[in-house]
Amino acid sequence: MSEKINVLLVHGAWADGSCWAKVIPLLQAKGLNVIAAQIPLTSLDDDIAVTRRVLGMLPNPTVLVGHSYGGAVITGAAVGAENVKSLVYITGFGLDEGESLAALSSQGPPSAGSTAIGPDTDGFLWIDHERFHTAFVADATDTEAAVMAAVQKPLAIAAFTGVSGAPAWKSLPSWYLHCTDDQMIPPPAQAFMAERMGATVRSVAASHAVFMAHPTEVADIIALAC
């Protein structure tokens, strides 16, 4: 019997590993070994280091999955990781060398959801609780959105401005889930990044936190990369 393929899920800003709770059972039902990393969101380098540490625990072929900012993390973490067989971006940032989230986000008009983001006095970015539902997870229930807003994990400004090194997507096959109702990363920006990396694209009419209302679509594109 062949050994199970690993799926390592990397969350993005304003979330943690539990955001994949609806996706994990679907992947496990497909016979996959699933791990969700808990990254600190303190800097791009810190988050890449944590992801690489988890990767180092996985001897079998691994599909590395990143949501939103987690896309920037997997782009760096997979470089030189021989066990990574493919990358999956869930409305994720597929940065090129020398880019940052801040630089890429400034190239077009601000997204509707980005206006709900603000800094605190310690250098971390938060989404306004009253606007969280519409900005981040419009297709979730009121209760789900309220819980996510209450437990949101802020992103350090240092992570937002962190510059990417050489991208793993230049040497690994990539998949991209394009979310057409995303209020955080504009759909045209998603399409640009997916095309640039030569990714296999699937689209869904979903908010930024697509794993809440559309976990089956998320699990299905991950399974394609396995």
MOCOR-V520605 format. One record per backbone hydrogen bond with DSSP energy under -0.5 kcal/mol. CO is the residue of the C=O (numbers start at 0). NH is the residue of the N-H. If there is no record, write none. Layout:
co = {CO & CO}
nh = {NH & NH}
This chain:
co = {4 & 5 & 6 & 6 & 7 & 8 & 8 & 9 & 11 & 15 & 16 & 17 & 19 & 19 & 20 & 22 & 23 & 24 & 25 & 26 & 26 & 27 & 31 & 32 & 34 & 34 & 36 & 36 & 40 & 42 & 43 & 44 & 45 & 46 & 47 & 48 & 49 & 50 & 51 & 53 & 54 & 56 & 60 & 61 & 61 & 61 & 62 & 62 & 63 & 64 & 65 & 66 & 67 & 67 & 67 & 68 & 68 & 69 & 70 & 71 & 72 & 72 & 73 & 74 & 75 & 77 & 79 & 80 & 82 & 82 & 84 & 85 & 86 & 87 & 87 & 88 & 88 & 89 & 91 & 92 & 95 & 98 & 99 & 100 & 101 & 103 & 104 & 110 & 111 & 112 & 113 & 115 & 117 & 119 & 122 & 123 & 124 & 125 & 127 & 127 & 128 & 130 & 131 & 131 & 132 & 135 & 136 & 140 & 141 & 142 & 143 & 144 & 145 & 146 & 147 & 148 & 151 & 152 & 154 & 155 & 155 & 156 & 157 & 159 & 163 & 166 & 167 & 167 & 172 & 173 & 174 & 175 & 175 & 176 & 176 & 177 & 177 & 178 & 182 & 182 & 183 & 185 & 185 & 186 & 187 & 188 & 189 & 190 & 191 & 192 & 193 & 194 & 198 & 199 & 201 & 203 & 203 & 205 & 207 & 208 & 208 & 209 & 213 & 214 & 215 & 216 & 217 & 218 & 219 & 220 & 221 & 222}
nh = {32 & 62 & 8 & 34 & 64 & 10 & 36 & 66 & 14 & 18 & 19 & 20 & 22 & 23 & 24 & 26 & 27 & 28 & 29 & 29 & 31 & 30 & 33 & 6 & 8 & 36 & 10 & 38 & 155 & 46 & 47 & 48 & 49 & 50 & 51 & 52 & 53 & 54 & 55 & 56 & 57 & 58 & 5 & 63 & 84 & 85 & 7 & 64 & 87 & 9 & 89 & 69 & 70 & 71 & 92 & 71 & 72 & 73 & 74 & 75 & 75 & 76 & 77 & 167 & 78 & 80 & 81 & 83 & 61 & 84 & 172 & 63 & 174 & 65 & 89 & 90 & 176 & 67 & 93 & 94 & 98 & 163 & 103 & 104 & 105 & 106 & 107 & 114 & 114 & 115 & 116 & 127 & 125 & 122 & 156 & 119 & 154 & 117 & 130 & 131 & 131 & 134 & 135 & 136 & 136 & 208 & 139 & 144 & 145 & 146 & 147 & 148 & 149 & 150 & 151 & 151 & 153 & 13 & 124 & 158 & 159 & 160 & 161 & 101 & 97 & 169 & 170 & 171 & 86 & 199 & 88 & 177 & 201 & 90 & 178 & 179 & 203 & 181 & 112 & 113 & 185 & 188 & 189 & 190 & 191 & 192 & 193 & 194 & 195 & 196 & 198 & 197 & 200 & 175 & 177 & 179 & 205 & 180 & 209 & 211 & 212 & 213 & 217 & 218 & 219 & 220 & 221 & 222 & 223 & 224 & 224 & 225}
